[in-house]
């Protein structure tokens, strides 16, 4: 008896939206941390521009207080 387990959709590390498997961008930092981004807009906002997702209105993390709560 085989059990089929479907992979869960990934969640963007910046905006928090879900995106399907097979799409998006995987970014590996020097310390081994893996970040998943749904679009280049999120990747550039996070890495290149250094924006805080809690201060950008179009993210799901907007207005969250603590860093651990996002």
mmCIF file as Biopython writes it, N, C-alpha, C and O atoms, coordinates in Angstrom:
data_model
#
loop_
_atom_site.group_PDB
_atom_site.id
_atom_site.type_symbol
_atom_site.label_atom_id
_atom_site.label_alt_id
_atom_site.label_comp_id
_atom_site.label_asym_id
_atom_site.label_entity_id
_atom_site.label_seq_id
_atom_site.pdbx_PDB_ins_code
_atom_site.Cartn_x
_atom_site.Cartn_y
_atom_site.Cartn_z
_atom_site.occupancy
_atom_site.B_iso_or_equiv
_atom_site.auth_seq_id
_atom_site.auth_asym_id
_atom_site.pdbx_PDB_model_num
ATOM 1   N N  . UNK A ? 1  ? 0.843  -1.177 0.000   1.0 0.0 1  A 1 
ATOM 2   C CA . UNK A ? 1  ? 0.000  0.000  0.000   1.0 0.0 1  A 1 
ATOM 3   C C  . UNK A ? 1  ? 0.886  1.237  0.000   1.0 0.0 1  A 1 
ATOM 4   O O  . UNK A ? 1  ? 1.686  1.444  0.913   1.0 0.0 1  A 1 
ATOM 5   N N  . UNK A ? 2  ? 0.736  2.044  -1.021  1.0 0.0 2  A 1 
ATOM 6   C CA . UNK A ? 2  ? 1.535  3.265  -1.140  1.0 0.0 2  A 1 
ATOM 7   C C  . UNK A ? 2  ? 0.721  4.458  -0.685  1.0 0.0 2  A 1 
ATOM 8   O O  . UNK A ? 2  ? -0.464 4.584  -0.995  1.0 0.0 2  A 1 
ATOM 9   N N  . UNK A ? 3  ? 1.371  5.312  0.042   1.0 0.0 3  A 1 
ATOM 10  C CA . UNK A ? 3  ? 0.725  6.525  0.515   1.0 0.0 3  A 1 
ATOM 11  C C  . UNK A ? 3  ? 1.291  7.681  -0.294  1.0 0.0 3  A 1 
ATOM 12  O O  . UNK A ? 3  ? 2.498  7.920  -0.280  1.0 0.0 3  A 1 
ATOM 13  N N  . UNK A ? 4  ? 0.438  8.386  -0.988  1.0 0.0 4  A 1 
ATOM 14  C CA . UNK A ? 4  ? 0.911  9.533  -1.765  1.0 0.0 4  A 1 
ATOM 15  C C  . UNK A ? 4  ? 0.809  10.788 -0.900  1.0 0.0 4  A 1 
ATOM 16  O O  . UNK A ? 4  ? -0.257 11.127 -0.385  1.0 0.0 4  A 1 
ATOM 17  N N  . UNK A ? 5  ? 1.918  11.449 -0.761  1.0 0.0 5  A 1 
ATOM 18  C CA . UNK A ? 5  ? 1.968  12.670 0.026   1.0 0.0 5  A 1 
ATOM 19  C C  . UNK A ? 5  ? 2.246  13.821 -0.935  1.0 0.0 5  A 1 
ATOM 20  O O  . UNK A ? 5  ? 3.300  13.870 -1.569  1.0 0.0 5  A 1 
ATOM 21  N N  . UNK A ? 6  ? 1.315  14.723 -1.036  1.0 0.0 6  A 1 
ATOM 22  C CA . UNK A ? 6  ? 1.498  15.874 -1.911  1.0 0.0 6  A 1 
ATOM 23  C C  . UNK A ? 6  ? 2.305  16.937 -1.186  1.0 0.0 6  A 1 
ATOM 24  O O  . UNK A ? 6  ? 2.058  17.205 -0.010  1.0 0.0 6  A 1 
ATOM 25  N N  . UNK A ? 7  ? 3.265  17.544 -1.870  1.0 0.0 7  A 1 
ATOM 26  C CA . UNK A ? 7  ? 4.043  18.600 -1.208  1.0 0.0 7  A 1 
ATOM 27  C C  . UNK A ? 7  ? 3.187  19.839 -0.962  1.0 0.0 7  A 1 
ATOM 28  O O  . UNK A ? 7  ? 2.327  20.199 -1.766  1.0 0.0 7  A 1 
ATOM 29  N N  . UNK A ? 8  ? 3.449  20.473 0.167   1.0 0.0 8  A 1 
ATOM 30  C CA . UNK A ? 8  ? 2.713  21.683 0.510   1.0 0.0 8  A 1 
ATOM 31  C C  . UNK A ? 8  ? 3.238  22.849 -0.326  1.0 0.0 8  A 1 
ATOM 32  O O  . UNK A ? 8  ? 4.424  22.892 -0.655  1.0 0.0 8  A 1 
ATOM 33  N N  . UNK A ? 9  ? 2.370  23.785 -0.668  1.0 0.0 9  A 1 
ATOM 34  C CA . UNK A ? 9  ? 2.863  24.970 -1.367  1.0 0.0 9  A 1 
ATOM 35  C C  . UNK A ? 9  ? 3.803  25.759 -0.458  1.0 0.0 9  A 1 
ATOM 36  O O  . UNK A ? 9  ? 3.623  25.803 0.759   1.0 0.0 9  A 1 
ATOM 37  N N  . UNK A ? 10 ? 4.787  26.367 -1.060  1.0 0.0 10 A 1 
ATOM 38  C CA . UNK A ? 10 ? 5.775  27.129 -0.280  1.0 0.0 10 A 1 
ATOM 39  C C  . UNK A ? 10 ? 5.224  28.503 0.071   1.0 0.0 10 A 1 
ATOM 40  O O  . UNK A ? 10 ? 4.300  28.997 -0.575  1.0 0.0 10 A 1 
ATOM 41  N N  . UNK A ? 11 ? 5.802  29.114 1.101   1.0 0.0 11 A 1 
ATOM 42  C CA . UNK A ? 11 ? 5.411  30.444 1.542   1.0 0.0 11 A 1 
ATOM 43  C C  . UNK A ? 11 ? 6.593  31.384 1.314   1.0 0.0 11 A 1 
ATOM 44  O O  . UNK A ? 11 ? 7.725  31.062 1.674   1.0 0.0 11 A 1 
ATOM 45  N N  . UNK A ? 12 ? 6.331  32.534 0.721   1.0 0.0 12 A 1 
ATOM 46  C CA . UNK A ? 12 ? 7.370  33.510 0.420   1.0 0.0 12 A 1 
ATOM 47  C C  . UNK A ? 12 ? 7.988  34.036 1.721   1.0 0.0 12 A 1 
ATOM 48  O O  . UNK A ? 12 ? 7.272  34.358 2.670   1.0 0.0 12 A 1 
ATOM 49  N N  . UNK A ? 13 ? 9.310  34.119 1.756   1.0 0.0 13 A 1 
ATOM 50  C CA . UNK A ? 13 ? 10.015 34.578 2.954   1.0 0.0 13 A 1 
ATOM 51  C C  . UNK A ? 13 ? 9.824  36.066 3.198   1.0 0.0 13 A 1 
ATOM 52  O O  . UNK A ? 13 ? 10.015 36.537 4.319   1.0 0.0 13 A 1 
ATOM 53  N N  . UNK A ? 14 ? 9.449  36.812 2.164   1.0 0.0 14 A 1 
ATOM 54  C CA . UNK A ? 14 ? 9.279  38.258 2.330   1.0 0.0 14 A 1 
ATOM 55  C C  . UNK A ? 14 ? 7.815  38.652 2.515   1.0 0.0 14 A 1 
ATOM 56  O O  . UNK A ? 14 ? 7.459  39.262 3.523   1.0 0.0 14 A 1 
ATOM 57  N N  . UNK A ? 15 ? 6.967  38.308 1.549   1.0 0.0 15 A 1 
ATOM 58  C CA . UNK A ? 15 ? 5.581  38.797 1.622   1.0 0.0 15 A 1 
ATOM 59  C C  . UNK A ? 15 ? 4.640  37.840 2.333   1.0 0.0 15 A 1 
ATOM 60  O O  . UNK A ? 15 ? 3.582  38.263 2.800   1.0 0.0 15 A 1 
ATOM 61  N N  . UNK A ? 16 ? 4.993  36.559 2.430   1.0 0.0 16 A 1 
ATOM 62  C CA . UNK A ? 16 ? 4.164  35.606 3.150   1.0 0.0 16 A 1 
ATOM 63  C C  . UNK A ? 16 ? 3.096  34.928 2.318   1.0 0.0 16 A 1 
ATOM 64  O O  . UNK A ? 16 ? 2.332  34.121 2.849   1.0 0.0 16 A 1 
ATOM 65  N N  . UNK A ? 17 ? 3.016  35.225 1.035   1.0 0.0 17 A 1 
ATOM 66  C CA . UNK A ? 17 ? 2.002  34.585 0.203   1.0 0.0 17 A 1 
ATOM 67  C C  . UNK A ? 17 ? 2.453  33.183 -0.193  1.0 0.0 17 A 1 
ATOM 68  O O  . UNK A ? 17 ? 3.649  32.910 -0.300  1.0 0.0 17 A 1 
ATOM 69  N N  . UNK A ? 18 ? 1.482  32.300 -0.410  1.0 0.0 18 A 1 
ATOM 70  C CA . UNK A ? 18 ? 1.794  30.950 -0.840  1.0 0.0 18 A 1 
ATOM 71  C C  . UNK A ? 18 ? 1.934  30.924 -2.349  1.0 0.0 18 A 1 
ATOM 72  O O  . UNK A ? 18 ? 1.220  31.629 -3.062  1.0 0.0 18 A 1 
ATOM 73  N N  . UNK A ? 19 ? 2.874  30.094 -2.838  1.0 0.0 19 A 1 
ATOM 74  C CA . UNK A ? 19 ? 3.035  29.916 -4.271  1.0 0.0 19 A 1 
ATOM 75  C C  . UNK A ? 19 ? 3.278  28.444 -4.543  1.0 0.0 19 A 1 
ATOM 76  O O  . UNK A ? 19 ? 3.820  27.742 -3.690  1.0 0.0 19 A 1 
ATOM 77  N N  . UNK A ? 20 ? 2.882  27.957 -5.732  1.0 0.0 20 A 1 
ATOM 78  C CA . UNK A ? 20 ? 2.958  26.518 -6.011  1.0 0.0 20 A 1 
ATOM 79  C C  . UNK A ? 20 ? 4.395  26.016 -6.171  1.0 0.0 20 A 1 
ATOM 80  O O  . UNK A ? 20 ? 5.313  26.773 -6.486  1.0 0.0 20 A 1 
ATOM 81  N N  . UNK A ? 21 ? 4.553  24.714 -5.942  1.0 0.0 21 A 1 
ATOM 82  C CA . UNK A ? 21 ? 5.841  24.054 -6.130  1.0 0.0 21 A 1 
ATOM 83  C C  . UNK A ? 21 ? 6.220  24.152 -7.604  1.0 0.0 21 A 1 
ATOM 84  O O  . UNK A ? 21 ? 5.365  24.024 -8.480  1.0 0.0 21 A 1 
ATOM 85  N N  . UNK A ? 22 ? 7.483  24.374 -7.871  1.0 0.0 22 A 1 
ATOM 86  C CA . UNK A ? 22 ? 7.957  24.484 -9.249  1.0 0.0 22 A 1 
ATOM 87  C C  . UNK A ? 22 ? 8.067  25.915 -9.721  1.0 0.0 22 A 1 
ATOM 88  O O  . UNK A ? 22 ? 8.552  26.169 -10.824 1.0 0.0 22 A 1 
ATOM 89  N N  . UNK A ? 23 ? 7.629  26.848 -8.909  1.0 0.0 23 A 1 
ATOM 90  C CA . UNK A ? 23 ? 7.758  28.258 -9.254  1.0 0.0 23 A 1 
ATOM 91  C C  . UNK A ? 23 ? 8.523  28.950 -8.135  1.0 0.0 23 A 1 
ATOM 92  O O  . UNK A ? 23 ? 8.791  28.343 -7.098  1.0 0.0 23 A 1 
ATOM 93  N N  . UNK A ? 24 ? 8.867  30.185 -8.332  1.0 0.0 24 A 1 
ATOM 94  C CA . UNK A ? 24 ? 9.550  30.952 -7.299  1.0 0.0 24 A 1 
ATOM 95  C C  . UNK A ? 24 ? 11.064 30.851 -7.396  1.0 0.0 24 A 1 
ATOM 96  O O  . UNK A ? 24 ? 11.607 30.201 -8.289  1.0 0.0 24 A 1 
ATOM 97  N N  . UNK A ? 25 ? 11.729 31.506 -6.458  1.0 0.0 25 A 1 
ATOM 98  C CA . UNK A ? 25 ? 13.187 31.609 -6.442  1.0 0.0 25 A 1 
ATOM 99  C C  . UNK A ? 25 ? 13.695 31.141 -5.086  1.0 0.0 25 A 1 
ATOM 100 O O  . UNK A ? 25 ? 13.215 31.598 -4.048  1.0 0.0 25 A 1 
ATOM 101 N N  . UNK A ? 26 ? 14.669 30.228 -5.091  1.0 0.0 26 A 1 
ATOM 102 C CA . UNK A ? 26 ? 15.299 29.786 -3.857  1.0 0.0 26 A 1 
ATOM 103 C C  . UNK A ? 26 ? 16.625 30.527 -3.731  1.0 0.0 26 A 1 
ATOM 104 O O  . UNK A ? 26 ? 17.442 30.492 -4.652  1.0 0.0 26 A 1 
ATOM 105 N N  . UNK A ? 27 ? 16.847 31.195 -2.603  1.0 0.0 27 A 1 
ATOM 106 C CA . UNK A ? 27 ? 18.074 31.947 -2.353  1.0 0.0 27 A 1 
ATOM 107 C C  . UNK A ? 27 ? 18.749 31.355 -1.127  1.0 0.0 27 A 1 
ATOM 108 O O  . UNK A ? 27 ? 18.136 31.267 -0.063  1.0 0.0 27 A 1 
ATOM 109 N N  . UNK A ? 28 ? 20.011 30.946 -1.266  1.0 0.0 28 A 1 
ATOM 110 C CA . UNK A ? 28 ? 20.755 30.369 -0.154  1.0 0.0 28 A 1 
ATOM 111 C C  . UNK A ? 28 ? 21.795 31.381 0.299   1.0 0.0 28 A 1 
ATOM 112 O O  . UNK A ? 28 ? 22.653 31.788 -0.484  1.0 0.0 28 A 1 
ATOM 113 N N  . UNK A ? 29 ? 21.720 31.790 1.567   1.0 0.0 29 A 1 
ATOM 114 C CA . UNK A ? 29 ? 22.662 32.753 2.120   1.0 0.0 29 A 1 
ATOM 115 C C  . UNK A ? 29 ? 23.975 32.056 2.477   1.0 0.0 29 A 1 
ATOM 116 O O  . UNK A ? 29 ? 24.048 30.827 2.475   1.0 0.0 29 A 1 
ATOM 117 N N  . UNK A ? 30 ? 24.999 32.828 2.779   1.0 0.0 30 A 1 
ATOM 118 C CA . UNK A ? 30 ? 26.321 32.292 3.105   1.0 0.0 30 A 1 
ATOM 119 C C  . UNK A ? 30 ? 26.307 31.407 4.350   1.0 0.0 30 A 1 
ATOM 120 O O  . UNK A ? 30 ? 27.118 30.488 4.469   1.0 0.0 30 A 1 
ATOM 121 N N  . UNK A ? 31 ? 25.393 31.680 5.273   1.0 0.0 31 A 1 
ATOM 122 C CA . UNK A ? 31 ? 25.324 30.884 6.498   1.0 0.0 31 A 1 
ATOM 123 C C  . UNK A ? 31 ? 24.472 29.623 6.339   1.0 0.0 31 A 1 
ATOM 124 O O  . UNK A ? 31 ? 24.284 28.882 7.304   1.0 0.0 31 A 1 
ATOM 125 N N  . UNK A ? 32 ? 23.959 29.374 5.142   1.0 0.0 32 A 1 
ATOM 126 C CA . UNK A ? 32 ? 23.175 28.170 4.883   1.0 0.0 32 A 1 
ATOM 127 C C  . UNK A ? 32 ? 21.683 28.354 5.006   1.0 0.0 32 A 1 
ATOM 128 O O  . UNK A ? 32 ? 20.934 27.402 4.786   1.0 0.0 32 A 1 
ATOM 129 N N  . UNK A ? 33 ? 21.223 29.538 5.349   1.0 0.0 33 A 1 
ATOM 130 C CA . UNK A ? 33 ? 19.801 29.814 5.464   1.0 0.0 33 A 1 
ATOM 131 C C  . UNK A ? 33 ? 19.169 29.837 4.076   1.0 0.0 33 A 1 
ATOM 132 O O  . UNK A ? 33 ? 19.698 30.468 3.160   1.0 0.0 33 A 1 
ATOM 133 N N  . UNK A ? 34 ? 18.042 29.151 3.920   1.0 0.0 34 A 1 
ATOM 134 C CA . UNK A ? 34 ? 17.350 29.112 2.637   1.0 0.0 34 A 1 
ATOM 135 C C  . UNK A ? 34 ? 16.145 30.041 2.700   1.0 0.0 34 A 1 
ATOM 136 O O  . UNK A ? 34 ? 15.313 29.938 3.601   1.0 0.0 34 A 1 
ATOM 137 N N  . UNK A ? 35 ? 16.064 30.945 1.735   1.0 0.0 35 A 1 
ATOM 138 C CA . UNK A ? 35 ? 14.935 31.864 1.615   1.0 0.0 35 A 1 
ATOM 139 C C  . UNK A ? 35 ? 14.207 31.560 0.316   1.0 0.0 35 A 1 
ATOM 140 O O  . UNK A ? 35 ? 14.842 31.390 -0.725  1.0 0.0 35 A 1 
ATOM 141 N N  . UNK A ? 36 ? 12.885 31.489 0.366   1.0 0.0 36 A 1 
ATOM 142 C CA . UNK A ? 36 ? 12.061 31.274 -0.816  1.0 0.0 36 A 1 
ATOM 143 C C  . UNK A ? 36 ? 11.311 32.553 -1.133  1.0 0.0 36 A 1 
ATOM 144 O O  . UNK A ? 36 ? 10.717 33.174 -0.252  1.0 0.0 36 A 1 
ATOM 145 N N  . UNK A ? 37 ? 11.343 32.942 -2.410  1.0 0.0 37 A 1 
ATOM 146 C CA . UNK A ? 37 ? 10.653 34.148 -2.852  1.0 0.0 37 A 1 
ATOM 147 C C  . UNK A ? 37 ? 9.693  33.804 -3.979  1.0 0.0 37 A 1 
ATOM 148 O O  . UNK A ? 37 ? 10.017 33.003 -4.855  1.0 0.0 37 A 1 
ATOM 149 N N  . UNK A ? 38 ? 8.506  34.413 -3.957  1.0 0.0 38 A 1 
ATOM 150 C CA . UNK A ? 38 ? 7.496  34.134 -4.973  1.0 0.0 38 A 1 
ATOM 151 C C  . UNK A ? 38 ? 7.778  34.892 -6.274  1.0 0.0 38 A 1 
ATOM 152 O O  . UNK A ? 38 ? 7.377  34.443 -7.348  1.0 0.0 38 A 1 
ATOM 153 N N  . UNK A ? 39 ? 8.456  36.020 -6.188  1.0 0.0 39 A 1 
ATOM 154 C CA . UNK A ? 39 ? 8.723  36.834 -7.369  1.0 0.0 39 A 1 
ATOM 155 C C  . UNK A ? 39 ? 10.000 37.643 -7.164  1.0 0.0 39 A 1 
ATOM 156 O O  . UNK A ? 39 ? 10.505 37.763 -6.048  1.0 0.0 39 A 1 
ATOM 157 N N  . UNK A ? 40 ? 10.504 38.184 -8.246  1.0 0.0 40 A 1 
ATOM 158 C CA . UNK A ? 40 ? 11.718 38.991 -8.147  1.0 0.0 40 A 1 
ATOM 159 C C  . UNK A ? 40 ? 11.461 40.280 -7.371  1.0 0.0 40 A 1 
ATOM 160 O O  . UNK A ? 40 ? 12.388 40.861 -6.807  1.0 0.0 40 A 1 
ATOM 161 N N  . UNK A ? 41 ? 10.206 40.727 -7.340  1.0 0.0 41 A 1 
ATOM 162 C CA . UNK A ? 41 ? 9.834  41.907 -6.546  1.0 0.0 41 A 1 
ATOM 163 C C  . UNK A ? 41 ? 10.156 41.676 -5.073  1.0 0.0 41 A 1 
ATOM 164 O O  . UNK A ? 41 ? 10.695 42.559 -4.406  1.0 0.0 41 A 1 
ATOM 165 N N  . UNK A ? 42 ? 9.826  40.492 -4.567  1.0 0.0 42 A 1 
ATOM 166 C CA . UNK A ? 42 ? 10.086 40.158 -3.162  1.0 0.0 42 A 1 
ATOM 167 C C  . UNK A ? 42 ? 11.577 39.952 -2.915  1.0 0.0 42 A 1 
ATOM 168 O O  . UNK A ? 42 ? 12.103 40.384 -1.889  1.0 0.0 42 A 1 
ATOM 169 N N  . UNK A ? 43 ? 12.261 39.291 -3.854  1.0 0.0 43 A 1 
ATOM 170 C CA . UNK A ? 43 ? 13.691 39.034 -3.705  1.0 0.0 43 A 1 
ATOM 171 C C  . UNK A ? 43 ? 14.471 40.344 -3.665  1.0 0.0 43 A 1 
ATOM 172 O O  . UNK A ? 43 ? 15.341 40.520 -2.812  1.0 0.0 43 A 1 
ATOM 173 N N  . UNK A ? 44 ? 14.173 41.249 -4.565  1.0 0.0 44 A 1 
ATOM 174 C CA . UNK A ? 44 ? 14.871 42.528 -4.611  1.0 0.0 44 A 1 
ATOM 175 C C  . UNK A ? 44 ? 14.562 43.385 -3.385  1.0 0.0 44 A 1 
ATOM 176 O O  . UNK A ? 44 ? 15.449 44.056 -2.857  1.0 0.0 44 A 1 
ATOM 177 N N  . UNK A ? 45 ? 13.307 43.366 -2.928  1.0 0.0 45 A 1 
ATOM 178 C CA . UNK A ? 45 ? 12.932 44.148 -1.752  1.0 0.0 45 A 1 
ATOM 179 C C  . UNK A ? 45 ? 13.662 43.662 -0.510  1.0 0.0 45 A 1 
ATOM 180 O O  . UNK A ? 45 ? 14.067 44.461 0.335   1.0 0.0 45 A 1 
ATOM 181 N N  . UNK A ? 46 ? 13.828 42.348 -0.403  1.0 0.0 46 A 1 
ATOM 182 C CA . UNK A ? 46 ? 14.455 41.777 0.778   1.0 0.0 46 A 1 
ATOM 183 C C  . UNK A ? 46 ? 15.976 41.879 0.739   1.0 0.0 46 A 1 
ATOM 184 O O  . UNK A ? 46 ? 16.591 42.387 1.676   1.0 0.0 46 A 1 
ATOM 185 N N  . UNK A ? 47 ? 16.578 41.401 -0.336  1.0 0.0 47 A 1 
ATOM 186 C CA . UNK A ? 47 ? 18.039 41.268 -0.386  1.0 0.0 47 A 1 
ATOM 187 C C  . UNK A ? 47 ? 18.715 42.550 -0.863  1.0 0.0 47 A 1 
ATOM 188 O O  . UNK A ? 47 ? 19.587 43.092 -0.183  1.0 0.0 47 A 1 
ATOM 189 N N  . UNK A ? 48 ? 18.314 43.022 -2.018  1.0 0.0 48 A 1 
ATOM 190 C CA . UNK A ? 48 ? 18.996 44.170 -2.622  1.0 0.0 48 A 1 
ATOM 191 C C  . UNK A ? 48 ? 18.682 45.481 -1.905  1.0 0.0 48 A 1 
ATOM 192 O O  . UNK A ? 48 ? 19.578 46.289 -1.657  1.0 0.0 48 A 1 
ATOM 193 N N  . UNK A ? 49 ? 17.408 45.690 -1.574  1.0 0.0 49 A 1 
ATOM 194 C CA . UNK A ? 49 ? 16.996 46.954 -0.960  1.0 0.0 49 A 1 
ATOM 195 C C  . UNK A ? 49 ? 16.967 46.902 0.558   1.0 0.0 49 A 1 
ATOM 196 O O  . UNK A ? 49 ? 16.946 47.946 1.209   1.0 0.0 49 A 1 
ATOM 197 N N  . UNK A ? 50 ? 16.966 45.694 1.139   1.0 0.0 50 A 1 
ATOM 198 C CA . UNK A ? 50 ? 17.010 45.545 2.590   1.0 0.0 50 A 1 
ATOM 199 C C  . UNK A ? 50 ? 15.772 46.034 3.309   1.0 0.0 50 A 1 
ATOM 200 O O  . UNK A ? 50 ? 15.862 46.522 4.435   1.0 0.0 50 A 1 
ATOM 201 N N  . UNK A ? 51 ? 14.620 45.910 2.679   1.0 0.0 51 A 1 
ATOM 202 C CA . UNK A ? 51 ? 13.382 46.377 3.292   1.0 0.0 51 A 1 
ATOM 203 C C  . UNK A ? 51 ? 12.896 45.407 4.367   1.0 0.0 51 A 1 
ATOM 204 O O  . UNK A ? 51 ? 13.180 44.210 4.325   1.0 0.0 51 A 1 
ATOM 205 N N  . UNK A ? 52 ? 12.164 45.949 5.318   1.0 0.0 52 A 1 
ATOM 206 C CA . UNK A ? 52 ? 11.555 45.158 6.372   1.0 0.0 52 A 1 
ATOM 207 C C  . UNK A ? 52 ? 10.117 44.842 5.943   1.0 0.0 52 A 1 
ATOM 208 O O  . UNK A ? 52 ? 9.332  45.754 5.685   1.0 0.0 52 A 1 
ATOM 209 N N  . UNK A ? 53 ? 9.777  43.567 5.866   1.0 0.0 53 A 1 
ATOM 210 C CA . UNK A ? 53 ? 8.449  43.185 5.375   1.0 0.0 53 A 1 
ATOM 211 C C  . UNK A ? 53 ? 7.329  43.654 6.296   1.0 0.0 53 A 1 
ATOM 212 O O  . UNK A ? 53 ? 6.177  43.727 5.867   1.0 0.0 53 A 1 
ATOM 213 N N  . UNK A ? 54 ? 7.638  43.973 7.546   1.0 0.0 54 A 1 
ATOM 214 C CA . UNK A ? 54 ? 6.626  44.458 8.469   1.0 0.0 54 A 1 
ATOM 215 C C  . UNK A ? 54 ? 6.283  45.926 8.232   1.0 0.0 54 A 1 
ATOM 216 O O  . UNK A ? 54 ? 5.323  46.443 8.804   1.0 0.0 54 A 1 
ATOM 217 N N  . UNK A ? 55 ? 7.066  46.596 7.392   1.0 0.0 55 A 1 
ATOM 218 C CA . UNK A ? 55 ? 6.820  48.009 7.112   1.0 0.0 55 A 1 
ATOM 219 C C  . UNK A ? 55 ? 6.348  48.263 5.683   1.0 0.0 55 A 1 
ATOM 220 O O  . UNK A ? 55 ? 6.166  49.414 5.286   1.0 0.0 55 A 1 
ATOM 221 N N  . UNK A ? 56 ? 6.147  47.198 4.910   1.0 0.0 56 A 1 
ATOM 222 C CA . UNK A ? 56 ? 5.691  47.319 3.523   1.0 0.0 56 A 1 
ATOM 223 C C  . UNK A ? 56 ? 4.231  46.888 3.475   1.0 0.0 56 A 1 
ATOM 224 O O  . UNK A ? 56 ? 3.899  45.776 3.884   1.0 0.0 56 A 1 
ATOM 225 N N  . UNK A ? 57 ? 3.357  47.762 2.979   1.0 0.0 57 A 1 
ATOM 226 C CA . UNK A ? 57 ? 1.918  47.551 3.068   1.0 0.0 57 A 1 
ATOM 227 C C  . UNK A ? 57 ? 1.403  46.332 2.304   1.0 0.0 57 A 1 
ATOM 228 O O  . UNK A ? 57 ? 0.427  45.722 2.743   1.0 0.0 57 A 1 
ATOM 229 N N  . UNK A ? 58 ? 2.011  45.954 1.188   1.0 0.0 58 A 1 
ATOM 230 C CA . UNK A ? 58 ? 1.468  44.868 0.372   1.0 0.0 58 A 1 
ATOM 231 C C  . UNK A ? 58 ? 1.855  43.478 0.864   1.0 0.0 58 A 1 
ATOM 232 O O  . UNK A ? 58 ? 1.510  42.492 0.212   1.0 0.0 58 A 1 
ATOM 233 N N  . UNK A ? 59 ? 2.551  43.362 1.977   1.0 0.0 59 A 1 
ATOM 234 C CA . UNK A ? 59 ? 2.910  42.062 2.511   1.0 0.0 59 A 1 
ATOM 235 C C  . UNK A ? 59 ? 1.887  41.604 3.552   1.0 0.0 59 A 1 
ATOM 236 O O  . UNK A ? 59 ? 1.139  42.414 4.101   1.0 0.0 59 A 1 
ATOM 237 N N  . UNK A ? 60 ? 1.864  40.297 3.813   1.0 0.0 60 A 1 
ATOM 238 C CA . UNK A ? 60 ? 0.970  39.770 4.846   1.0 0.0 60 A 1 
ATOM 239 C C  . UNK A ? 60 ? 1.517  40.040 6.238   1.0 0.0 60 A 1 
ATOM 240 O O  . UNK A ? 60 ? 0.776  39.965 7.218   1.0 0.0 60 A 1 
ATOM 241 N N  . UNK A ? 61 ? 2.803  40.354 6.340   1.0 0.0 61 A 1 
ATOM 242 C CA . UNK A ? 61 ? 3.439  40.606 7.626   1.0 0.0 61 A 1 
ATOM 243 C C  . UNK A ? 61 ? 3.340  42.080 8.047   1.0 0.0 61 A 1 
ATOM 244 O O  . UNK A ? 61 ? 3.860  42.457 9.097   1.0 0.0 61 A 1 
ATOM 245 N N  . UNK A ? 62 ? 2.682  42.907 7.242   1.0 0.0 62 A 1 
ATOM 246 C CA . UNK A ? 62 ? 2.585  44.330 7.537   1.0 0.0 62 A 1 
ATOM 247 C C  . UNK A ? 62 ? 1.887  44.571 8.870   1.0 0.0 62 A 1 
ATOM 248 O O  . UNK A ? 62 ? 0.790  44.066 9.106   1.0 0.0 62 A 1 
ATOM 249 N N  . UNK A ? 63 ? 2.525  45.339 9.728   1.0 0.0 63 A 1 
ATOM 250 C CA . UNK A ? 63 ? 1.942  45.712 11.006  1.0 0.0 63 A 1 
ATOM 251 C C  . UNK A ? 63 ? 2.177  44.720 12.133  1.0 0.0 63 A 1 
ATOM 252 O O  . UNK A ? 63 ? 1.722  44.955 13.252  1.0 0.0 63 A 1 
ATOM 253 N N  . UNK A ? 64 ? 2.866  43.631 11.875  1.0 0.0 64 A 1 
ATOM 254 C CA . UNK A ? 64 ? 3.153  42.673 12.938  1.0 0.0 64 A 1 
ATOM 255 C C  . UNK A ? 64 ? 4.192  43.280 13.859  1.0 0.0 64 A 1 
ATOM 256 O O  . UNK A ? 64 ? 5.127  43.935 13.398  1.0 0.0 64 A 1 
ATOM 257 N N  . UNK A ? 65 ? 4.037  43.069 15.151  1.0 0.0 65 A 1 
ATOM 258 C CA . UNK A ? 65 ? 4.904  43.707 16.144  1.0 0.0 65 A 1 
ATOM 259 C C  . UNK A ? 65 ? 6.290  43.074 16.235  1.0 0.0 65 A 1 
ATOM 260 O O  . UNK A ? 65 ? 7.291  43.703 15.894  1.0 0.0 65 A 1 
ATOM 261 N N  . UNK A ? 66 ? 6.340  41.834 16.695  1.0 0.0 66 A 1 
ATOM 262 C CA . UNK A ? 66 ? 7.622  41.196 16.964  1.0 0.0 66 A 1 
ATOM 263 C C  . UNK A ? 66 ? 8.180  40.473 15.750  1.0 0.0 66 A 1 
ATOM 264 O O  . UNK A ? 66 ? 7.436  40.055 14.864  1.0 0.0 66 A 1 
ATOM 265 N N  . UNK A ? 67 ? 9.502  40.331 15.721  1.0 0.0 67 A 1 
ATOM 266 C CA . UNK A ? 67 ? 10.129 39.660 14.611  1.0 0.0 67 A 1 
ATOM 267 C C  . UNK A ? 67 ? 9.779  38.173 14.595  1.0 0.0 67 A 1 
ATOM 268 O O  . UNK A ? 67 ? 9.662  37.584 13.521  1.0 0.0 67 A 1 
ATOM 269 N N  . UNK A ? 68 ? 9.610  37.557 15.760  1.0 0.0 68 A 1 
ATOM 270 C CA . UNK A ? 68 ? 9.280  36.144 15.836  1.0 0.0 68 A 1 
ATOM 271 C C  . UNK A ? 68 ? 7.835  35.821 15.494  1.0 0.0 68 A 1 
ATOM 272 O O  . UNK A ? 68 ? 7.504  34.658 15.265  1.0 0.0 68 A 1 
ATOM 273 N N  . UNK A ? 69 ? 6.969  36.829 15.457  1.0 0.0 69 A 1 
ATOM 274 C CA . UNK A ? 69 ? 5.558  36.606 15.177  1.0 0.0 69 A 1 
ATOM 275 C C  . UNK A ? 69 ? 5.243  36.594 13.697  1.0 0.0 69 A 1 
ATOM 276 O O  . UNK A ? 69 ? 4.159  36.160 13.308  1.0 0.0 69 A 1 
ATOM 277 N N  . UNK A ? 70 ? 6.145  37.052 12.872  1.0 0.0 70 A 1 
ATOM 278 C CA . UNK A ? 70 ? 5.870  37.171 11.436  1.0 0.0 70 A 1 
ATOM 279 C C  . UNK A ? 70 ? 5.860  35.852 10.735  1.0 0.0 70 A 1 
ATOM 280 O O  . UNK A ? 70 ? 5.643  35.798 9.524   1.0 0.0 70 A 1 
#
